[in-house]
């Protein structure tokens, strides 16, 4: 049995002196692996007499268990050493002050776009997007805007240089081309909103050459102005977070809707703060109407079978109203002081159940 004592001394020493897990694993394989010395010794039991096996068998099992126990203990010790070394370098002083608030903030346009999207998504509207450079057909002609219409004048619209064939493109003046392309591609019925940037040649306290707009459309076989009125009432209540709202529809004219209506909300101004749903004042917020039959025909949709409503609202404008921003030009001046004042924290994601501006 002296050879077993030699094996015990050899491998317990190797285990004890292992400096890392790789060295320890090598010692384990050499001692108790399938081809290790202890395993080879156990294979010799078959050549022994029964009397010899009664002595050698328990001794070999005891040696194997002892080496395995030493290996487990050493592995745990190495793990503790690694952890202690890591803790020594990765420490946290709990007495330190908290981290300052992140400097980045979300722009009001981004937040209001998310608010509007959340409201209409709850009403079953999809979100569609499109190119910001459009051709005359999708931006004007398909929308029943005749060539002599003032909106097509070069003093109001940003045109690209004409192509060789005489056609020209334009920075879209509204997101209505998204409606045309969606109707062309999907037909009816549809229900969606189209938010995005639009461009018009204007610049003052309430107008900028580039601004943001969201338009909505619903086409089906039995849609009426009553559906439009309900949709807009629910939108205004949810957006301004009020329980009651009163809308006033004033007859107007848009080439792509008939009948057309400007929509006002009852409100009051208290020390410059807008209060929606109360007071004796009225404030215009958007334009709307029933989709013109010619628009449907231009998109290969039979106006005798289908009808629907459309509306458009300026995202920048309703952001100004809701959050008390006095000048539209501030949205585009890249003034970090302005954004720190009016901006929103990055994790303030608008939801209807949690409150849009909670």
Secondary structure, 3 states (H helix, E strand, C coil): CHHHHHHHHHHHHHHHHCCCHHHHHHHHHHHHCCCCHHHHHHHHHHHCCHHHHHHHHHHHHHHHHHHHHHHHHHHHHHHHHHHHHHHHHCCCCCCCCCCCCCCCCECHHHHHHHHHHHHHHHCCCEECCCCCEEEHHHHCHHHCCCCCCHHHCCCCCCECCCCCCCCCEEECCCCHHHHHHHHHHHCCCEEEEEEEEEECCCCECCECCEEEEEEEEEEECCCCHHHHHHHHHHHHHHHHCCCCCCEEEEEEEECCEEEEEEEEEEEEEECCEEEECCCCEEEEEEEEEEECHHHHHHCCCCCCCCEEEEEEEEHHHHHHHHHCCCCHHHHHCCCHHHHHHHCECCCCCCECCCECCC
